């Protein structure tokens, strides 16, 4: 996961990001190994694909109405 590793290295340089990462790690620690793996696979997939989650995509009908 080279993209995710680079992102984590970048986040470690920022105090607010380190605090957020600490909260995330504590939350994930309460999850099973399978759930943790699924979470990180989803994060990596998002950053590798550079695609927004489906709920963040504006439907074509809304774009057409705005245009």
RAHUWO-V235171 format. One record per pair of residues at least 12 apart in sequence whose ideal C-beta (glycine too) atoms are under 8 Angstrom apart, sorted by the first residue. I is the first residue (numbers start at 1). J is the second residue. Records with the same first field share a line. If there is no record, write none. Layout:
I=J + J
//
This chain:
1=40 + 44
3=44 + 47 + 48
4=40 + 43 + 44 + 47
7=47
8=21
//
